[in-house]
Amino acid sequence: MIFVQVGIVVIAALAVSGVFFIAILDFILGMGDRLTVGDRLVNWTKKNPWFAAASSFIVGVLISHFFWPGD
């Protein structure tokens, strides 16, 4: 069971550090008057609306899997 706890901590640390890295990158790009991560994502979404919708659906399904009550 210790491996499960370590695995959960590692996954949580990777997720938090990923969000932190994107926030720092967004700040650096914004200070340099370049397109931020959000701006780039909006531009990509406008070019690929069907792929963006499918990606959002898949992410939503994966996230809801954690919160759906099980048997």
N, C-alpha and C positions, 0 to 999 in steps of 0.2 A: 503494500500500500504506500510505502514511502516514495516509490517511483511515480505514482499517480500525483501525489502532492508536489513533488519536484517538477513534474511535467506541467502542471497547472501554473505554478509560479513562473516557470520559464516562458510559457505562452503569454501569460499576463505581462511579464516584463518586456517581451518583444513587442506586444501590442502598444503598450504605453510609450516605449522608446520610439516606436514608429510614428506615433502621433506627435510626440515631442520633436522629432527630427523634421517632420513636415511643417510644423509650426515655426521652427527656426529657419528653415529654407524659405518659407513664405515671407517671413520678416525680412530676411536678407534681400530677396528679390524685390520686395516692396520698397525698401530703402534705396535700391539702385534704380528705381524707375523702370523696372522691367516687368513683364507679365508675371503675375503671381501664380501660385499653384491653382487657386480657384479660377482665375481668368483662363488659364490653359484648359482646365476641365470644362468650363463653359464653352469655349471654342470647339473642343473635341466633341462635346455633346451635340452641338449644333451641326457638326459635319456628319455625325453617326447617330441619328436619333433612335433607330431600331436597336442597334447594338447597345446603346446606353440604357434603353428601356429593359432589354433582356438582362443586362448586367445588374441593374437595380432590382429586378425581380429575383434573380438568383441570390443576391446578397440578402434581400428581405426574407427569402425562404430559409436561408442558412441561419440568420439571426433569430427568426421566429421558432426555429427548431429548438433553441435553448430555452425558450419561455413557454412552449406549448406543454400543457400538463400531460404527463405520461401515465400509463396504466400501472 
